[in-house]
Amino acid sequence: MKYLAFEKSVGGVLYRKQGGNILFLLLRYRSGQWDFPKGHVEKEESEEQTLRREIKEETGIEDINILPIFRKSVRFFYSAKGNEKKEREHLGKGIYIFKKVVYYAVETLTEKIEIDFENKNFAWLDYEQAYERISNAGSKKILRAAGHCLNIYSNI
């Protein structure tokens, strides 16, 4: 059995404009954590293909415009626990995971969301609200970078 796994995911800092505001979409995962839509790169899939597939699967949104000027990544290490650990052991996958997540800024005109089974809830939030809701330091870093890219300045 493998113990160490190297994985790559792709996600989107999905936003839409409403009036003069920019609202960011956060999903509440089964773990309770609020974060951006993201998921694993499948075999022979490009980052853009992964991004489009994951956003559609997790939110139902298909009308996206990927900003070519924003591509940021975070890396982290974690140990699988609970159901994830059992599933990974069953599949012969490592339970100690070194992960890289690449994020793109993605605009949509769609407000209505259809979340999938992986998620418990969603929220469209302004920059400050999104920053407060996210508990993950890497995702906060990504939101700050996206905010600067979109010219949203804050004291955060």
TIRO-2110 file (N, C-alpha, C; in Angstrom, 1 decimal):
// TIRO-2110
0.8, -1.2, 0.0, N, 1, A
0.0, 0.0, 0.0, CA, 1, A
0.9, 1.2, 0.0, C, 1, A
0.5, 2.2, -0.8, N, 2, A
1.2, 3.5, -0.8, CA, 2, A
0.8, 4.3, 0.4, C, 2, A
1.7, 5.1, 0.9, N, 3, A
1.4, 5.9, 2.1, CA, 3, A
1.4, 7.4, 1.7, C, 3, A
2.2, 7.8, 0.7, N, 4, A
2.4, 9.1, 0.3, CA, 4, A
1.8, 9.4, -1.1, C, 4, A
1.0, 10.4, -1.2, N, 5, A
0.4, 10.7, -2.5, CA, 5, A
0.7, 12.2, -2.9, C, 5, A
1.0, 12.4, -4.2, N, 6, A
1.1, 13.7, -4.7, CA, 6, A
-0.1, 14.0, -5.6, C, 6, A
-0.8, 15.0, -5.3, N, 7, A
-2.0, 15.3, -6.1, CA, 7, A
-2.1, 16.8, -6.5, C, 7, A
-2.8, 17.0, -7.6, N, 8, A
-3.0, 18.3, -8.1, CA, 8, A
-4.5, 18.5, -8.3, C, 8, A
-5.0, 19.7, -7.9, N, 9, A
-6.3, 20.1, -8.1, CA, 9, A
-6.3, 21.5, -8.8, C, 9, A
-7.5, 21.8, -9.4, N, 10, A
-7.6, 23.1, -10.0, CA, 10, A
-9.0, 23.7, -9.5, C, 10, A
-8.9, 25.0, -9.2, N, 11, A
-10.1, 25.6, -8.7, CA, 11, A
-10.3, 27.0, -9.2, C, 11, A
-11.5, 27.6, -8.9, N, 12, A
-11.8, 28.9, -9.4, CA, 12, A
-12.3, 29.8, -8.4, C, 12, A
-11.7, 31.0, -8.4, N, 13, A
-12.2, 32.1, -7.6, CA, 13, A
-13.3, 32.7, -8.4, C, 13, A
-14.5, 32.1, -8.2, N, 14, A
-15.7, 32.4, -9.1, CA, 14, A
-16.3, 33.7, -8.5, C, 14, A
-16.6, 34.6, -9.4, N, 15, A
-17.2, 35.9, -9.0, CA, 15, A
-18.2, 36.4, -10.0, C, 15, A
-19.1, 37.2, -9.6, N, 16, A
-20.0, 37.9, -10.5, CA, 16, A
-20.2, 39.3, -10.0, C, 16, A
-20.6, 40.2, -11.0, N, 17, A
-20.8, 41.6, -10.6, CA, 17, A
-22.3, 41.8, -10.4, C, 17, A
-22.6, 42.5, -9.3, N, 18, A
-24.0, 42.8, -9.0, CA, 18, A
-24.0, 44.3, -8.6, C, 18, A
-24.6, 45.1, -9.5, N, 19, A
-24.6, 46.5, -9.3, CA, 19, A
-23.1, 47.0, -9.4, C, 19, A
-22.7, 47.7, -8.4, N, 20, A
-21.3, 48.1, -8.4, CA, 20, A
-20.4, 47.2, -7.6, C, 20, A
-20.9, 46.1, -7.1, N, 21, A
-20.2, 45.2, -6.2, CA, 21, A
-19.7, 43.9, -7.0, C, 21, A
-18.7, 43.3, -6.4, N, 22, A
-18.2, 42.0, -6.9, CA, 22, A
-18.5, 41.0, -5.8, C, 22, A
-19.2, 39.9, -6.1, N, 23, A
-19.5, 38.9, -5.2, CA, 23, A
-18.8, 37.6, -5.5, C, 23, A
-18.3, 37.0, -4.5, N, 24, A
-17.5, 35.7, -4.7, CA, 24, A
-18.3, 34.6, -4.2, C, 24, A
-18.2, 33.5, -4.9, N, 25, A
-18.9, 32.2, -4.6, CA, 25, A
-18.1, 31.4, -3.7, C, 25, A
-18.6, 31.0, -2.5, N, 26, A
-18.0, 30.1, -1.6, CA, 26, A
-18.9, 28.9, -1.5, C, 26, A
-18.3, 27.7, -1.4, N, 27, A
-19.1, 26.5, -1.2, CA, 27, A
-18.7, 26.0, 0.2, C, 27, A
-19.7, 25.4, 0.9, N, 28, A
-19.5, 24.8, 2.2, CA, 28, A
-19.4, 23.3, 2.0, C, 28, A
-18.2, 22.8, 2.1, N, 29, A
-17.9, 21.4, 1.9, CA, 29, A
-18.5, 20.5, 3.1, C, 29, A
-18.5, 19.2, 2.9, N, 30, A
-19.1, 18.3, 3.9, CA, 30, A
-18.3, 18.5, 5.2, C, 30, A
-17.0, 18.8, 5.1, N, 31, A
-16.1, 19.0, 6.3, CA, 31, A
-16.6, 20.2, 7.1, C, 31, A
-17.4, 21.1, 6.5, N, 32, A
-17.8, 22.3, 7.2, CA, 32, A
-17.0, 23.5, 6.7, C, 32, A
-15.9, 23.3, 6.0, N, 33, A
-15.1, 24.4, 5.6, CA, 33, A
-15.7, 25.1, 4.4, C, 33, A
-15.6, 26.4, 4.4, N, 34, A
-16.0, 27.2, 3.2, CA, 34, A
-14.8, 27.4, 2.3, C, 34, A
-15.0, 27.2, 1.0, N, 35, A
-13.9, 27.4, 0.1, CA, 35, A
-14.4, 27.6, -1.3, C, 35, A
-13.5, 27.7, -2.2, N, 36, A
-13.8, 27.9, -3.6, CA, 36, A
-14.1, 26.5, -4.3, C, 36, A
-14.8, 26.5, -5.4, N, 37, A
-15.0, 25.3, -6.1, CA, 37, A
-13.6, 24.8, -6.7, C, 37, A
-13.4, 23.5, -6.5, N, 38, A
-12.1, 22.9, -7.0, CA, 38, A
-12.2, 21.4, -7.0, C, 38, A
-11.3, 20.8, -7.7, N, 39, A
-11.2, 19.4, -7.7, CA, 39, A
-10.0, 18.8, -8.4, C, 39, A
-9.9, 17.5, -8.3, N, 40, A
-8.7, 16.8, -8.8, CA, 40, A
-8.6, 16.8, -10.4, C, 40, A
-7.4, 17.0, -10.9, N, 41, A
-7.2, 16.9, -12.3, CA, 41, A
-7.3, 15.4, -12.7, C, 41, A
-8.1, 15.1, -13.6, N, 42, A
-8.2, 13.7, -14.1, CA, 42, A
-7.2, 13.4, -15.2, C, 42, A
-6.9, 12.1, -15.4, N, 43, A
-5.9, 11.7, -16.3, CA, 43, A
-6.0, 12.4, -17.7, C, 43, A
-4.9, 13.0, -18.2, N, 44, A
-4.8, 13.6, -19.5, CA, 44, A
-5.8, 14.8, -19.6, C, 44, A
-6.2, 15.4, -18.5, N, 45, A
-7.0, 16.6, -18.5, CA, 45, A
-6.2, 17.9, -18.3, C, 45, A
-6.5, 18.9, -19.1, N, 46, A
-5.7, 20.2, -18.9, CA, 46, A
-6.3, 20.9, -17.7, C, 46, A
-5.6, 21.9, -17.2, N, 47, A
-6.1, 22.7, -16.1, CA, 47, A
-7.4, 23.4, -16.5, C, 47, A
-7.5, 23.9, -17.7, N, 48, A
-8.8, 24.6, -18.1, CA, 48, A
-9.9, 23.6, -18.1, C, 48, A
-9.7, 22.4, -18.6, N, 49, A
-10.7, 21.3, -18.7, CA, 49, A
-11.2, 21.0, -17.2, C, 49, A
-10.2, 20.8, -16.3, N, 50, A
-10.5, 20.5, -14.9, CA, 50, A
-11.4, 21.6, -14.3, C, 50, A
-10.9, 22.9, -14.5, N, 51, A
-11.6, 24.0, -14.0, CA, 51, A
-13.1, 24.1, -14.5, C, 51, A
-13.3, 23.9, -15.8, N, 52, A
-14.6, 24.0, -16.3, CA, 52, A
-15.5, 22.8, -15.8, C, 52, A
-14.9, 21.6, -15.7, N, 53, A
-15.7, 20.4, -15.3, CA, 53, A
-16.0, 20.6, -13.8, C, 53, A
-15.1, 21.0, -13.0, N, 54, A
-15.3, 21.1, -11.5, CA, 54, A
-16.4, 22.2, -11.2, C, 54, A
-16.3, 23.3, -11.9, N, 55, A
-17.3, 24.4, -11.6, CA, 55, A
-18.7, 23.9, -12.1, C, 55, A
-18.7, 23.2, -13.2, N, 56, A
-20.1, 22.7, -13.6, CA, 56, A
-20.6, 21.7, -12.7, C, 56, A
-19.7, 20.7, -12.3, N, 57, A
-20.2, 19.6, -11.4, CA, 57, A
-20.6, 20.2, -10.0, C, 57, A
-19.8, 21.1, -9.4, N, 58, A
-20.1, 21.5, -8.1, CA, 58, A
-21.1, 22.6, -8.0, C, 58, A
-21.4, 23.4, -9.1, N, 59, A
-22.3, 24.5, -9.0, CA, 59, A
-23.4, 24.6, -10.1, C, 59, A
-23.2, 23.8, -11.2, N, 60, A
-24.1, 23.8, -12.3, CA, 60, A
-23.8, 25.0, -13.2, C, 60, A
-22.8, 25.8, -12.9, N, 61, A
-22.5, 27.0, -13.8, CA, 61, A
-21.7, 26.6, -15.0, C, 61, A
-22.1, 27.0, -16.2, N, 62, A
-21.4, 26.7, -17.4, CA, 62, A
-20.8, 28.0, -18.1, C, 62, A
-21.5, 29.1, -17.8, N, 63, A
-21.1, 30.4, -18.5, CA, 63, A
-19.9, 31.0, -17.7, C, 63, A
-18.7, 30.7, -18.0, N, 64, A
-17.6, 31.2, -17.3, CA, 64, A
-16.6, 31.9, -18.2, C, 64, A
-16.0, 32.9, -17.7, N, 65, A
-14.9, 33.6, -18.4, CA, 65, A
-13.7, 33.6, -17.5, C, 65, A
-12.7, 32.9, -18.0, N, 66, A
-11.4, 32.7, -17.2, CA, 66, A
-10.5, 33.9, -17.5, C, 66, A
-10.1, 34.6, -16.4, N, 67, A
-9.2, 35.7, -16.6, CA, 67, A
-7.8, 35.2, -16.9, C, 67, A
-7.2, 35.5, -18.0, N, 68, A
-5.9, 35.0, -18.3, CA, 68, A
-4.8, 35.6, -17.5, C, 68, A
-5.1, 36.7, -16.8, N, 69, A
-4.0, 37.3, -16.0, CA, 69, A
-3.9, 36.8, -14.6, C, 69, A
-4.8, 35.9, -14.2, N, 70, A
-4.7, 35.4, -12.8, CA, 70, A
-4.6, 33.9, -12.8, C, 70, A
-3.4, 33.4, -12.3, N, 71, A
-3.2, 32.0, -12.1, CA, 71, A
-2.2, 31.9, -10.9, C, 71, A
-2.8, 31.5, -9.8, N, 72, A
-2.0, 31.4, -8.5, CA, 72, A
-2.2, 30.0, -8.0, C, 72, A
-1.2, 29.5, -7.2, N, 73, A
-1.3, 28.2, -6.6, CA, 73, A
-0.9, 28.2, -5.1, C, 73, A
-1.4, 27.2, -4.4, N, 74, A
-1.0, 27.0, -3.0, CA, 74, A
-0.6, 25.5, -2.9, C, 74, A
0.3, 25.2, -2.0, N, 75, A
0.7, 23.9, -1.7, CA, 75, A
0.6, 23.6, -0.3, C, 75, A
0.2, 22.4, 0.1, N, 76, A
0.0, 22.0, 1.5, CA, 76, A
0.1, 20.5, 1.6, C, 76, A
0.3, 20.1, 2.8, N, 77, A
0.4, 18.6, 3.2, CA, 77, A
-0.6, 18.3, 4.2, C, 77, A
-1.3, 17.2, 4.1, N, 78, A
-2.3, 16.8, 5.1, CA, 78, A
-2.4, 15.3, 5.1, C, 78, A
-3.0, 14.8, 6.2, N, 79, A
-3.2, 13.4, 6.4, CA, 79, A
-4.7, 13.1, 6.3, C, 79, A
-5.1, 12.2, 5.5, N, 80, A
-6.5, 11.8, 5.3, CA, 80, A
-7.1, 11.3, 6.6, C, 80, A
-8.3, 11.6, 6.9, N, 81, A
-8.9, 11.1, 8.1, CA, 81, A
-10.3, 10.7, 7.8, C, 81, A
-10.9, 10.0, 8.7, N, 82, A
-12.3, 9.6, 8.6, CA, 82, A
-12.6, 8.8, 7.3, C, 82, A
-13.8, 9.2, 6.7, N, 83, A
-14.2, 8.5, 5.5, CA, 83, A
-13.2, 8.6, 4.3, C, 83, A
-12.5, 9.8, 4.3, N, 84, A
-11.5, 10.0, 3.2, CA, 84, A
-10.4, 9.0, 3.4, C, 84, A
-10.0, 8.8, 4.6, N, 85, A
-8.9, 7.8, 4.9, CA, 85, A
-9.3, 6.4, 4.5, C, 85, A
-10.5, 6.0, 4.9, N, 86, A
-11.0, 4.7, 4.5, CA, 86, A
-11.1, 4.5, 3.0, C, 86, A
-11.7, 5.5, 2.4, N, 87, A
-11.8, 5.4, 0.9, CA, 87, A
-10.5, 5.3, 0.2, C, 87, A
-9.5, 6.1, 0.7, N, 88, A
-8.2, 6.1, 0.1, CA, 88, A
-7.5, 4.7, 0.3, C, 88, A
-7.6, 4.2, 1.5, N, 89, A
-7.0, 2.9, 1.8, CA, 89, A
-7.6, 1.8, 0.9, C, 89, A
-9.0, 1.9, 0.8, N, 90, A
-9.7, 0.9, -0.1, CA, 90, A
-9.2, 0.9, -1.5, C, 90, A
-8.9, 2.2, -2.0, N, 91, A
-8.4, 2.3, -3.4, CA, 91, A
-6.9, 2.2, -3.5, C, 91, A
-6.2, 2.0, -2.4, N, 92, A
-4.8, 1.8, -2.5, CA, 92, A
-4.1, 3.1, -2.7, C, 92, A
-4.7, 4.2, -2.3, N, 93, A
-4.1, 5.5, -2.5, CA, 93, A
-3.4, 5.9, -1.1, C, 93, A
-2.4, 6.8, -1.2, N, 94, A
-1.7, 7.2, 0.0, CA, 94, A
-2.6, 8.0, 0.9, C, 94, A
-2.4, 7.9, 2.2, N, 95, A
-3.2, 8.7, 3.1, CA, 95, A
-2.5, 9.9, 3.6, C, 95, A
-1.2, 10.1, 3.2, N, 96, A
-0.5, 11.3, 3.5, CA, 96, A
-0.3, 12.0, 2.1, C, 96, A
-0.9, 13.2, 2.0, N, 97, A
-1.1, 13.9, 0.7, CA, 97, A
-0.3, 15.2, 0.7, C, 97, A
0.5, 15.3, -0.4, N, 98, A
1.1, 16.6, -0.7, CA, 98, A
0.3, 17.1, -1.9, C, 98, A
-0.3, 18.2, -1.7, N, 99, A
-1.2, 18.7, -2.7, CA, 99, A
-0.9, 20.1, -3.2, C, 99, A
-1.1, 20.3, -4.5, N, 100, A
-0.9, 21.6, -5.1, CA, 100, A
-2.3, 21.9, -5.7, C, 100, A
-2.8, 23.1, -5.4, N, 101, A
-4.1, 23.6, -6.0, CA, 101, A
-3.8, 24.8, -6.8, C, 101, A
-4.1, 24.8, -8.1, N, 102, A
-4.0, 26.0, -8.9, CA, 102, A
-5.3, 26.7, -9.1, C, 102, A
-5.3, 28.0, -8.9, N, 103, A
-6.6, 28.7, -8.9, CA, 103, A
-6.6, 29.7, -10.1, C, 103, A
-7.7, 29.9, -10.7, N, 104, A
-7.9, 30.9, -11.7, CA, 104, A
-9.1, 31.8, -11.2, C, 104, A
-9.0, 33.1, -11.6, N, 105, A
-10.1, 34.0, -11.4, CA, 105, A
-11.1, 33.8, -12.5, C, 105, A
-12.4, 33.6, -12.2, N, 106, A
-13.4, 33.2, -13.2, CA, 106, A
-14.6, 34.0, -13.0, C, 106, A
-15.1, 34.7, -14.0, N, 107, A
-16.3, 35.5, -13.9, CA, 107, A
-17.4, 34.7, -14.5, C, 107, A
-18.6, 34.9, -13.9, N, 108, A
-19.8, 34.4, -14.4, CA, 108, A
-20.9, 35.4, -14.4, C, 108, A
-22.0, 35.2, -15.1, N, 109, A
-23.2, 36.1, -15.1, CA, 109, A
-24.3, 35.4, -14.3, C, 109, A
-24.1, 34.1, -14.0, N, 110, A
-25.1, 33.2, -13.4, CA, 110, A
-25.1, 33.5, -11.9, C, 110, A
-26.3, 33.6, -11.3, N, 111, A
-26.5, 33.8, -9.9, CA, 111, A
-27.0, 32.5, -9.3, C, 111, A
-27.8, 31.8, -10.0, N, 112, A
-28.4, 30.5, -9.5, CA, 112, A
-27.4, 29.4, -9.4, C, 112, A
-27.4, 28.7, -8.3, N, 113, A
-26.4, 27.6, -8.1, CA, 113, A
-27.1, 26.3, -7.8, C, 113, A
-26.6, 25.3, -8.4, N, 114, A
-27.1, 23.9, -8.1, CA, 114, A
-26.0, 23.1, -7.5, C, 114, A
-25.8, 23.1, -6.2, N, 115, A
-24.7, 22.4, -5.5, CA, 115, A
-24.9, 20.9, -5.6, C, 115, A
-23.7, 20.2, -5.7, N, 116, A
-23.7, 18.8, -5.8, CA, 116, A
-23.7, 18.1, -4.4, C, 116, A
-23.6, 16.8, -4.4, N, 117, A
-23.6, 16.0, -3.2, CA, 117, A
-22.3, 16.3, -2.3, C, 117, A
-21.3, 16.8, -2.9, N, 118, A
-20.0, 17.1, -2.1, CA, 118, A
-20.2, 18.3, -1.2, C, 118, A
-21.2, 19.1, -1.4, N, 119, A
-21.3, 20.3, -0.7, CA, 119, A
-22.6, 20.4, 0.1, C, 119, A
-22.6, 21.2, 1.1, N, 120, A
-23.7, 21.4, 2.0, CA, 120, A
-24.5, 22.7, 1.7, C, 120, A
-23.7, 23.7, 1.3, N, 121, A
-24.3, 25.0, 1.1, CA, 121, A
-23.5, 25.9, 0.2, C, 121, A
-23.9, 27.1, -0.1, N, 122, A
-23.2, 28.0, -0.9, CA, 122, A
-23.5, 29.4, -0.4, C, 122, A
-22.7, 30.4, -0.8, N, 123, A
-23.0, 31.8, -0.5, CA, 123, A
-22.3, 32.7, -1.5, C, 123, A
-23.0, 33.7, -2.0, N, 124, A
-22.4, 34.8, -2.8, CA, 124, A
-22.0, 35.9, -1.8, C, 124, A
-20.8, 36.2, -1.6, N, 125, A
-20.4, 37.2, -0.6, CA, 125, A
-19.4, 38.2, -1.2, C, 125, A
-19.5, 39.4, -0.5, N, 126, A
-18.6, 40.5, -1.0, CA, 126, A
-17.2, 40.1, -0.4, C, 126, A
-16.2, 40.8, -0.8, N, 127, A
-14.8, 40.5, -0.5, CA, 127, A
-14.6, 40.3, 1.0, C, 127, A
-15.0, 41.3, 1.8, N, 128, A
-14.8, 41.2, 3.3, CA, 128, A
-15.5, 40.0, 3.9, C, 128, A
-16.8, 39.8, 3.5, N, 129, A
-17.5, 38.6, 4.0, CA, 129, A
-16.9, 37.3, 3.6, C, 129, A
-16.4, 37.2, 2.4, N, 130, A
-15.7, 36.0, 1.9, CA, 130, A
-14.5, 35.7, 2.7, C, 130, A
-13.7, 36.8, 2.9, N, 131, A
-12.4, 36.7, 3.6, CA, 131, A
-12.7, 36.2, 5.0, C, 131, A
-13.7, 36.7, 5.7, N, 132, A
-14.0, 36.2, 7.0, CA, 132, A
-14.5, 34.8, 7.1, C, 132, A
-15.3, 34.4, 6.1, N, 133, A
-15.9, 33.1, 6.1, CA, 133, A
-14.8, 32.0, 5.8, C, 133, A
-13.8, 32.3, 5.0, N, 134, A
-12.8, 31.3, 4.7, CA, 134, A
-11.9, 31.1, 5.9, C, 134, A
-11.7, 29.8, 6.3, N, 135, A
-10.8, 29.5, 7.4, CA, 135, A
-9.4, 29.1, 7.0, C, 135, A
-9.3, 28.7, 5.8, N, 136, A
-8.0, 28.2, 5.3, CA, 136, A
-7.1, 29.3, 4.9, C, 136, A
-5.9, 29.3, 5.4, N, 137, A
-4.9, 30.4, 5.2, CA, 137, A
-4.5, 30.5, 3.7, C, 137, A
-4.4, 29.3, 3.0, N, 138, A
-4.0, 29.3, 1.6, CA, 138, A
-5.1, 30.0, 0.8, C, 138, A
-6.4, 29.7, 1.1, N, 139, A
-7.5, 30.2, 0.3, CA, 139, A
-7.6, 31.7, 0.6, C, 139, A
-7.3, 32.1, 1.8, N, 140, A
-7.4, 33.6, 2.1, CA, 140, A
-6.3, 34.3, 1.3, C, 140, A
-5.1, 33.7, 1.1, N, 141, A
-4.1, 34.2, 0.3, CA, 141, A
-4.5, 34.4, -1.1, C, 141, A
-5.2, 33.4, -1.6, N, 142, A
-5.7, 33.4, -3.0, CA, 142, A
-6.7, 34.5, -3.2, C, 142, A
-7.7, 34.6, -2.2, N, 143, A
-8.7, 35.6, -2.3, CA, 143, A
-8.0, 37.0, -2.3, C, 143, A
-7.0, 37.2, -1.4, N, 144, A
-6.3, 38.5, -1.4, CA, 144, A
-5.7, 38.8, -2.8, C, 144, A
-5.1, 37.8, -3.4, N, 145, A
-4.5, 38.0, -4.7, CA, 145, A
-5.5, 38.3, -5.7, C, 145, A
-6.6, 37.6, -5.7, N, 146, A
-7.7, 37.9, -6.7, CA, 146, A
-8.3, 39.3, -6.4, C, 146, A
-8.5, 39.7, -5.2, N, 147, A
-9.0, 41.0, -4.9, CA, 147, A
-8.1, 42.1, -5.4, C, 147, A
-6.8, 41.9, -5.3, N, 148, A
-5.8, 42.9, -5.9, CA, 148, A
-5.9, 42.9, -7.4, C, 148, A
-6.1, 41.7, -8.0, N, 149, A
-6.2, 41.6, -9.5, CA, 149, A
-7.5, 42.3, -10.0, C, 149, A
-8.5, 42.2, -9.2, N, 150, A
-9.8, 42.8, -9.6, CA, 150, A
-10.0, 44.2, -9.0, C, 150, A
-8.9, 44.8, -8.5, N, 151, A
-8.9, 46.1, -7.9, CA, 151, A
-9.8, 46.3, -6.8, C, 151, A
-9.9, 45.3, -5.9, N, 152, A
-10.7, 45.4, -4.7, CA, 152, A
-9.7, 45.6, -3.6, C, 152, A
-9.7, 46.7, -3.0, N, 153, A
-8.7, 46.9, -1.9, CA, 153, A
-9.5, 47.0, -0.6, C, 153, A
-8.8, 46.4, 0.4, N, 154, A
-9.4, 46.3, 1.7, CA, 154, A
-8.4, 46.5, 2.8, C, 154, A
-8.8, 46.7, 4.0, N, 155, A
-7.8, 46.7, 5.1, CA, 155, A
-7.4, 45.3, 5.6, C, 155, A
-8.0, 44.3, 5.0, N, 156, A
-7.7, 42.9, 5.4, CA, 156, A
-6.4, 42.5, 4.9, C, 156, A
END
